[in-house]
Amino acid sequence: MFPAKYVLRKLIRILLLLVVLFIAYTVGGIFLSYRRQPAISREYQEHFHAQDCFSDAVSCDRACILEDNEEALLERLRMIGQAKERVVLSTFEFRADESGKDMLAALLAAAERGVDVQILADGADACMRMDGN
């Protein structure tokens, strides 16, 4: 049997090793995420024009800033209502409140129209708040 002093020293060494590995992992993640981005080819630079990204015309290649949650919900419901082929919903939180029920009703209606509906929810939130709901 090993003396308690030896076991304690071994535990401290293991703990220190784990702390050092965690710090190295964290620092590495910070610096590696900002590594240099690949160079943009000359051909792409010559064919890219920033003014092509701006237009007043409606298109599937446009973005819009939504100012508040209610406006965002209405836009999501509108897009789900107009979907013809597929809806992929990726969310980190999905609750059974009024807006969540509105979203589920719109997704169910889309599925009944023949639209392929896929929902991807964050694993932690799905386990804590969505399980059995």
N, C-alpha and C positions, 0 to 999 in steps of 0.2 A: 504494500500500500504506500502511496506517495504521501509525504508530509503535507500538511495544509498550506505551509508557506510556499512550497513548490507549486501546488495547484493554483494558489492565488496569483503568483508571478506569471504563470502560464495564461491565466485568464486575462490579466492586465495586458500582456503582450498581444493576445488575440484582439482584445478590445482596441488597443492602440492601432494595430494593423487595420482593423475595420474603419476606424476614424480616418486614418491616413488615406485609405482607399476611397472612402466617401468624399473626402476633400479633393483628391486627385480627379475623381469622376466628375464632381461638380465644376471644378476649375477647367477641366478639359472640355466639358460640355459648353461652358461659357465661351471659351476661346475658339473652339472648333466650329461653333455655329456662325462665327463671323469671319471664317476663312475667305480668302479671295474668290470672287465669283469668276466663272469662265469668261474669256474675252468674247466680244461680239464680233462676228465676221464683218469684213468690209462690205461684202455683198448685201448683207442684211441692213447695215447702216445706210447704204445707198438707196435701198428700196423702201425703207421705213420713213414715213412722213407723219409727224405728230398731228397735223390737221386732219388726217384720216380718222383719228380717234374721237373727233368731236362732230356731233350732228344733232339736229333737232328731230330727225326722223326716228320713228319707232323701229326697233330692231331687237333681235334676241342677243345681240352682242353689246348691249348697253348696260350701264349701271346707274342706279339712282340712290341718292341718300334719303333715307326715311328718318324723319325727325323724332318720332315717338313710337311707343309700343303699339298703340291702337292703329296707327297708320301702317305699321309693319304687319300686324295681324291681318288687316284688310287686304293688303297686297299679297300676302301668302295665300289667303283664301281665294283671291281672284286668280292667281296663277294656277292653283290646284284645280279650280273650276274650269280653266281653259286648257288644261293638259289633255293631250290626245293620245300619247303613247306611254309615257313613263313619268312618275314622280319619285324622286329620291330625296327623302327628308333626312337630313343629318342634324342632330340636336344634342345638346349636353343636358337639357332639362325638358321634361315633358310631364306636366301634371294634369290631374283630372279636374282642373278648375274650369270656369266658363270658357276661356279661350282655348284650353286644351280640348274640351269637348267639341267646340266649333271646328277645330283642326281635324279631329278624328272623324267628325261627321262629313267634312269635305273630302277627306281621304277615302272614306267608305263609299261615298257617292262616286268618286273617281274610279275606284275599283269596280263598282257595279256597272260603270260605263265601259269597262274593258281596259282601263288604264292600269299598267303594271305599277303597283305602289310598293316602294321599299322604304323602311324606316331604320335608320342607324342611330342608336342612342348610346351615349357614353356609358360604359360598363358600370362605373361606380354609382352614377345617378340612377341608372336602370335598376340596379340591385336595391338601392335604398328607397326609392320613391315610386317606381313603376311596378314592382313585383306584386302580382295579384290584384292590380288595379285595372 
